[in-house]
Amino acid sequence: MLSKKTKYGIKALAFIAKKSDRKPVQTSEISKSENISQKFLESILLELRKSGFLGSKKGKGGGYYLIKEPESILMTAVIRVLEGPIAMVPCVSLNYYEKCDDCPSEETCSVHSLMIQVRDSTLKVLGDNTLADISAKK
């Protein structure tokens, strides 16, 4: 299940991407529009800034803005930053692989083979969608 942190992070990025003037957007504006706690949102936006998706400007006219073009921000990258591994179990993760303690053989494990299919399908959907794609939807 997607965490609220990730859900709110995606919503905030989409809100910022929808702004045609590219001026910094204040946290309070995003918070009010997307119904997200401002304090929680600030921590999410800070993480997105540290990860290279957003820049920030202090003072009058300040706020957060996209550093990259929305077309170049893949949802896989956003999910990995905010959520961590995309795979549901560590033994099928491409970036966070760990062998399962309770499994003697990945080759014969029925859960392993099923979760590879789930991972691949999820990666396809997320990899086929950019911030531009999701922010263009009404």
Rosetta blueprint (number, residue, H / E / L):
1 M L
2 L L
3 S L
4 K H
5 K H
6 T H
7 K H
8 Y H
9 G H
10 I H
11 K H
12 A H
13 L H
14 A H
15 F H
16 I H
17 A H
18 K H
19 K L
20 S L
21 D L
22 R L
23 K L
24 P L
25 V E
26 Q L
27 T H
28 S H
29 E H
30 I H
31 S H
32 K H
33 S H
34 E H
35 N L
36 I L
37 S L
38 Q H
39 K H
40 F H
41 L H
42 E H
43 S H
44 I H
45 L H
46 L H
47 E H
48 L H
49 R H
50 K H
51 S L
52 G L
53 F L
54 L E
55 G E
56 S E
57 K E
58 K L
59 G L
60 K L
61 G L
62 G L
63 G E
64 Y E
65 Y E
66 L E
67 I L
68 K L
69 E L
70 P H
71 E H
72 S H
73 I L
74 L E
75 M H
76 T H
77 A H
78 V H
79 I H
80 R H
81 V H
82 L H
83 E L
84 G L
85 P L
86 I L
87 A L
88 M L
89 V L
90 P H
91 C H
92 V H
93 S L
94 L L
95 N L
96 Y L
97 Y L
98 E L
99 K L
100 C L
101 D L
102 D L
103 C L
104 P L
105 S L
106 E L
107 E L
108 T L
109 C L
110 S H
111 V H
112 H H
113 S H
114 L H
115 M H
116 I H
117 Q H
118 V H
119 R H
120 D H
121 S H
122 T H
123 L H
124 K H
125 V H
126 L H
127 G H
128 D L
129 N L
130 T E
131 L H
132 A H
133 D H
134 I H
135 S H
136 A H
137 K L
138 K L
